[in-house]
């Protein structure tokens, strides 16, 4: 007998975003039949409205009401990220995927703000509802061991399961050509937004004066942050190439042909880019901070603020495609399905 799953979130998100892509992966995996004994029965999501009052109404009232009704026809309600925990029904079996908690419990790290430390009155009420929703869950699916520990500390008594994100390993093995915008010498990538915690400025300082080109890739650019970082690159003597968003095949080509990915972030729920680099056979140099430091080989984890350690690592890069691909296999779709099935099974 197949157990029925209701996959729930609020407003639709782009599959190019972190939460959007992982939601799509979860949905696709269940639809493919890779979780034996379970099937997607219903999906709850809605188009985002430009009207603030409409957004609040759907998020706080109509959305939770609809999910509560739909949950009665399903064996499990699975909410695919913690920001949507408001949807968690009172009755029935429910699980929430927790990507991180720093937007729910913001903090500072070495002067870098992680999350919003000064939320508006509406956001404060929203956060209260999120926390209440998390406390109603039957289980919390944690994508990192760090987040699992934090969940057990902040929400004692709620069972947790460690189910890290997965990627399609084979997709990163396709044959590609070297991007035409790569330069002579070493080509390094930094992928993501310009949020302060991502520390693009640190990567620029690290690359200053080195015979490397740093390619900034990411869809969430703002002109203000771009101008500021490009100005810093000029002052730091860093060859910065602002690429912007890439299509999937272009991204894979960049990852395969780069000398390394730099990932100096000080806070991530998971950190997909290092895993994608590894699957492409490319080194990822990663800051020793949660939770992205759970992905790389030990020799690729670097002190958070030690500029010289990063510069030395770049200068002494030793490609090891077999080792990094082997590590990436620990995060395959097959492994994800095994872990998720164990988590679901434990509810019955």
PELIN-V220667 format. One record per helix or strand. SS is the DSSP state (H for helix, E for strand). FROM is the first residue (numbers start at 1). LEN is the number of residues. Records with the same first field share a line. If there is no record, write none. Layout:
SS: FROM-LEN / FROM-LEN
This chain:
E: 3-9 / 38-9 / 76-4 / 93-6 / 107-3 / 112-3 / 139-4 / 159-4 / 167-1 / 186-6 / 212-6 / 239-6 / 260-4 / 283-5 / 301-2 / 332-1
H: 18-15 / 52-20 / 82-6 / 121-16 / 145-10 / 169-5 / 196-3 / 200-8 / 223-14 / 248-10 / 272-8 / 292-3 / 298-3 / 307-9 / 321-11 / 333-13
